[in-house]
Amino acid sequence: GGLDNQIQEIKESVELPLTHPEYYEEMGIKPPKGVILYGPPGTGKTLLAKAVANQTSATFLRVVGSELIQKYLGDGPKLVRELFRVAEEHAPSIVFIDEIDAVGTKRYESNSGGEREIQRTMLELLNQLDGFDSRGDVKVIMATNRIETLDPALIRPGRIDRKIEFPLPDEKTKRRIFTIHTSRMTLADDVNIDDYVMSKDDLSGADIKAICTEAGLLALSRK
């Protein structure tokens, strides 16, 4: 509910280059290599990335940033190379790196083995992003809750060409999400959705879904 602009932007950046590359050729422009989705947790970033993959019938490869660095020392860069190798082998494909901040944070001088491993993994990621052509049929989607912590080198144009924000929903959108999730419920006469919409400023779509599920379970337990 309420992500119309974001859906449109992802379509233009990821879906259309895979399904209709000729559009970009006709206009003489290169499609984006990759996009980053950013915003608070629970705002639909992962959900939308999966939905796009379903639309294109592309191979969808999802990895969480922390998985790239929690194995053995030296494995991070190897996993990144493997990820892109598989993506090319099974193209058209979408590489989705969730929680990219686990490897993509700003670089500082560091002596700890863990920090150095993160930096090596990050450098390999930059290497891979530079190594493929945006006209090809591998697209990269990254997601983060904390874009401000990312290394600018990672999200500069030519690597990640579009930044798509997923803000917390406004009142109108919250109302829509509540309506979607309660559409199959029988609500008591004294339930006013607006009370819930106004109850907290920082409700995400995932929070609203959880509230509705909880209410449904509570009603079941009282039967």
Contacts in CASP RR format, 6 or more apart in sequence:
PFRMAT RR
TARGET T0000
AUTHOR 0000-0000-0000
METHOD contacts of the structure
MODEL  1
GGLDNQIQEIKESVELPLTHPEYYEEMGIKPPKGVILYGPPGTGKTLLAK
AVANQTSATFLRVVGSELIQKYLGDGPKLVRELFRVAEEHAPSIVFIDEI
DAVGTKRYESNSGGEREIQRTMLELLNQLDGFDSRGDVKVIMATNRIETL
DPALIRPGRIDRKIEFPLPDEKTKRRIFTIHTSRMTLADDVNIDDYVMSK
DDLSGADIKAICTEAGLLALSRK
1 169 0 8 1.000
1 173 0 8 1.000
1 176 0 8 1.000
1 177 0 8 1.000
1 180 0 8 1.000
1 205 0 8 1.000
2 169 0 8 1.000
2 173 0 8 1.000
2 176 0 8 1.000
2 177 0 8 1.000
3 44 0 8 1.000
3 48 0 8 1.000
3 166 0 8 1.000
6 37 0 8 1.000
6 48 0 8 1.000
6 164 0 8 1.000
6 165 0 8 1.000
6 166 0 8 1.000
7 48 0 8 1.000
7 51 0 8 1.000
9 35 0 8 1.000
9 162 0 8 1.000
9 164 0 8 1.000
10 35 0 8 1.000
10 37 0 8 1.000
10 48 0 8 1.000
10 49 0 8 1.000
10 52 0 8 1.000
10 141 0 8 1.000
10 164 0 8 1.000
11 52 0 8 1.000
11 55 0 8 1.000
13 31 0 8 1.000
13 32 0 8 1.000
13 34 0 8 1.000
13 35 0 8 1.000
13 139 0 8 1.000
13 161 0 8 1.000
13 162 0 8 1.000
13 164 0 8 1.000
14 32 0 8 1.000
14 34 0 8 1.000
14 35 0 8 1.000
14 52 0 8 1.000
14 56 0 8 1.000
14 94 0 8 1.000
14 139 0 8 1.000
14 141 0 8 1.000
15 52 0 8 1.000
15 55 0 8 1.000
15 56 0 8 1.000
16 23 0 8 1.000
16 24 0 8 1.000
16 31 0 8 1.000
17 24 0 8 1.000
17 31 0 8 1.000
17 32 0 8 1.000
17 134 0 8 1.000
17 139 0 8 1.000
18 56 0 8 1.000
18 58 0 8 1.000
18 92 0 8 1.000
18 94 0 8 1.000
18 137 0 8 1.000
18 139 0 8 1.000
19 56 0 8 1.000
21 31 0 8 1.000
21 135 0 8 1.000
21 136 0 8 1.000
21 137 0 8 1.000
24 30 0 8 1.000
24 31 0 8 1.000
24 135 0 8 1.000
30 134 0 8 1.000
30 135 0 8 1.000
31 134 0 8 1.000
31 135 0 8 1.000
32 134 0 8 1.000
32 139 0 8 1.000
32 160 0 8 1.000
32 161 0 8 1.000
32 162 0 8 1.000
33 129 0 8 1.000
33 132 0 8 1.000
33 134 0 8 1.000
33 139 0 8 1.000
33 140 0 8 1.000
33 158 0 8 1.000
33 159 0 8 1.000
33 160 0 8 1.000
33 161 0 8 1.000
34 129 0 8 1.000
34 134 0 8 1.000
34 139 0 8 1.000
34 140 0 8 1.000
34 141 0 8 1.000
34 142 0 8 1.000
34 159 0 8 1.000
34 160 0 8 1.000
34 161 0 8 1.000
34 162 0 8 1.000
35 139 0 8 1.000
35 140 0 8 1.000
35 141 0 8 1.000
35 142 0 8 1.000
35 160 0 8 1.000
35 161 0 8 1.000
35 162 0 8 1.000
35 163 0 8 1.000
35 164 0 8 1.000
36 100 0 8 1.000
36 141 0 8 1.000
36 142 0 8 1.000
36 143 0 8 1.000
36 144 0 8 1.000
36 147 0 8 1.000
36 150 0 8 1.000
36 155 0 8 1.000
36 160 0 8 1.000
36 162 0 8 1.000
36 163 0 8 1.000
36 164 0 8 1.000
37 45 0 8 1.000
37 48 0 8 1.000
37 49 0 8 1.000
37 141 0 8 1.000
37 142 0 8 1.000
37 143 0 8 1.000
37 144 0 8 1.000
37 164 0 8 1.000
37 166 0 8 1.000
38 45 0 8 1.000
38 143 0 8 1.000
38 144 0 8 1.000
38 145 0 8 1.000
38 146 0 8 1.000
38 147 0 8 1.000
38 163 0 8 1.000
38 164 0 8 1.000
38 165 0 8 1.000
38 166 0 8 1.000
39 45 0 8 1.000
39 144 0 8 1.000
39 145 0 8 1.000
39 147 0 8 1.000
39 165 0 8 1.000
39 166 0 8 1.000
39 167 0 8 1.000
40 145 0 8 1.000
40 166 0 8 1.000
40 167 0 8 1.000
40 168 0 8 1.000
40 202 0 8 1.000
40 204 0 8 1.000
41 145 0 8 1.000
41 204 0 8 1.000
41 206 0 8 1.000
42 204 0 8 1.000
42 205 0 8 1.000
42 206 0 8 1.000
42 207 0 8 1.000
43 166 0 8 1.000
43 167 0 8 1.000
43 168 0 8 1.000
43 169 0 8 1.000
43 204 0 8 1.000
43 205 0 8 1.000
43 206 0 8 1.000
44 166 0 8 1.000
44 204 0 8 1.000
44 205 0 8 1.000
44 206 0 8 1.000
45 98 0 8 1.000
45 143 0 8 1.000
45 166 0 8 1.000
46 96 0 8 1.000
46 98 0 8 1.000
46 143 0 8 1.000
48 166 0 8 1.000
49 62 0 8 1.000
49 94 0 8 1.000
49 96 0 8 1.000
49 98 0 8 1.000
49 141 0 8 1.000
49 143 0 8 1.000
50 60 0 8 1.000
50 62 0 8 1.000
50 96 0 8 1.000
52 94 0 8 1.000
52 141 0 8 1.000
53 60 0 8 1.000
53 94 0 8 1.000
53 96 0 8 1.000
54 60 0 8 1.000
56 92 0 8 1.000
56 94 0 8 1.000
58 91 0 8 1.000
58 92 0 8 1.000
58 93 0 8 1.000
58 94 0 8 1.000
58 137 0 8 1.000
58 139 0 8 1.000
59 87 0 8 1.000
59 90 0 8 1.000
59 91 0 8 1.000
59 92 0 8 1.000
59 93 0 8 1.000
59 94 0 8 1.000
60 93 0 8 1.000
60 94 0 8 1.000
60 96 0 8 1.000
61 83 0 8 1.000
61 86 0 8 1.000
61 87 0 8 1.000
61 90 0 8 1.000
61 93 0 8 1.000
61 94 0 8 1.000
61 95 0 8 1.000
61 96 0 8 1.000
62 96 0 8 1.000
62 98 0 8 1.000
63 79 0 8 1.000
63 83 0 8 1.000
63 95 0 8 1.000
63 96 0 8 1.000
63 97 0 8 1.000
63 98 0 8 1.000
64 97 0 8 1.000
64 98 0 8 1.000
64 99 0 8 1.000
64 102 0 8 1.000
65 97 0 8 1.000
65 98 0 8 1.000
65 99 0 8 1.000
65 100 0 8 1.000
65 102 0 8 1.000
65 103 0 8 1.000
66 99 0 8 1.000
66 102 0 8 1.000
67 79 0 8 1.000
68 76 0 8 1.000
68 79 0 8 1.000
68 80 0 8 1.000
68 102 0 8 1.000
68 103 0 8 1.000
68 121 0 8 1.000
69 76 0 8 1.000
69 102 0 8 1.000
69 103 0 8 1.000
69 114 0 8 1.000
69 117 0 8 1.000
69 118 0 8 1.000
69 121 0 8 1.000
71 79 0 8 1.000
73 113 0 8 1.000
73 114 0 8 1.000
73 117 0 8 1.000
74 117 0 8 1.000
74 120 0 8 1.000
76 117 0 8 1.000
76 120 0 8 1.000
76 121 0 8 1.000
76 124 0 8 1.000
77 120 0 8 1.000
77 121 0 8 1.000
77 123 0 8 1.000
77 124 0 8 1.000
79 121 0 8 1.000
80 121 0 8 1.000
80 124 0 8 1.000
80 125 0 8 1.000
80 128 0 8 1.000
81 124 0 8 1.000
81 128 0 8 1.000
83 95 0 8 1.000
83 128 0 8 1.000
84 95 0 8 1.000
84 128 0 8 1.000
84 132 0 8 1.000
84 138 0 8 1.000
86 93 0 8 1.000
87 93 0 8 1.000
87 95 0 8 1.000
87 138 0 8 1.000
88 132 0 8 1.000
88 138 0 8 1.000
91 136 0 8 1.000
91 137 0 8 1.000
91 138 0 8 1.000
92 137 0 8 1.000
92 138 0 8 1.000
93 137 0 8 1.000
93 138 0 8 1.000
93 139 0 8 1.000
94 138 0 8 1.000
94 139 0 8 1.000
94 140 0 8 1.000
94 141 0 8 1.000
95 138 0 8 1.000
95 139 0 8 1.000
95 140 0 8 1.000
95 141 0 8 1.000
96 140 0 8 1.000
96 141 0 8 1.000
96 142 0 8 1.000
96 143 0 8 1.000
97 140 0 8 1.000
97 141 0 8 1.000
97 142 0 8 1.000
97 143 0 8 1.000
98 142 0 8 1.000
98 143 0 8 1.000
99 143 0 8 1.000
99 144 0 8 1.000
99 145 0 8 1.000
100 142 0 8 1.000
100 143 0 8 1.000
100 144 0 8 1.000
100 150 0 8 1.000
100 154 0 8 1.000
101 144 0 8 1.000
101 145 0 8 1.000
101 146 0 8 1.000
101 149 0 8 1.000
101 150 0 8 1.000
102 118 0 8 1.000
103 118 0 8 1.000
103 121 0 8 1.000
103 122 0 8 1.000
103 125 0 8 1.000
104 118 0 8 1.000
104 122 0 8 1.000
104 125 0 8 1.000
104 149 0 8 1.000
104 150 0 8 1.000
104 151 0 8 1.000
104 154 0 8 1.000
105 118 0 8 1.000
105 122 0 8 1.000
105 149 0 8 1.000
105 150 0 8 1.000
105 151 0 8 1.000
106 149 0 8 1.000
106 150 0 8 1.000
106 151 0 8 1.000
106 152 0 8 1.000
107 119 0 8 1.000
107 122 0 8 1.000
107 151 0 8 1.000
107 153 0 8 1.000
108 115 0 8 1.000
110 116 0 8 1.000
110 119 0 8 1.000
122 151 0 8 1.000
122 154 0 8 1.000
125 154 0 8 1.000
126 153 0 8 1.000
126 154 0 8 1.000
126 159 0 8 1.000
129 140 0 8 1.000
129 154 0 8 1.000
129 158 0 8 1.000
129 159 0 8 1.000
129 160 0 8 1.000
130 159 0 8 1.000
132 138 0 8 1.000
134 158 0 8 1.000
134 161 0 8 1.000
140 160 0 8 1.000
142 160 0 8 1.000
144 150 0 8 1.000
147 155 0 8 1.000
147 163 0 8 1.000
153 159 0 8 1.000
154 160 0 8 1.000
155 163 0 8 1.000
168 201 0 8 1.000
168 202 0 8 1.000
168 203 0 8 1.000
168 204 0 8 1.000
169 177 0 8 1.000
169 203 0 8 1.000
169 204 0 8 1.000
169 205 0 8 1.000
169 208 0 8 1.000
171 197 0 8 1.000
171 198 0 8 1.000
174 197 0 8 1.000
174 203 0 8 1.000
174 205 0 8 1.000
174 208 0 8 1.000
175 193 0 8 1.000
175 194 0 8 1.000
175 197 0 8 1.000
177 205 0 8 1.000
177 208 0 8 1.000
177 209 0 8 1.000
178 193 0 8 1.000
178 196 0 8 1.000
178 197 0 8 1.000
178 208 0 8 1.000
178 212 0 8 1.000
179 193 0 8 1.000
181 208 0 8 1.000
181 209 0 8 1.000
181 212 0 8 1.000
181 213 0 8 1.000
182 193 0 8 1.000
182 212 0 8 1.000
185 212 0 8 1.000
185 215 0 8 1.000
185 216 0 8 1.000
185 219 0 8 1.000
196 208 0 8 1.000
196 211 0 8 1.000
197 203 0 8 1.000
200 207 0 8 1.000
END
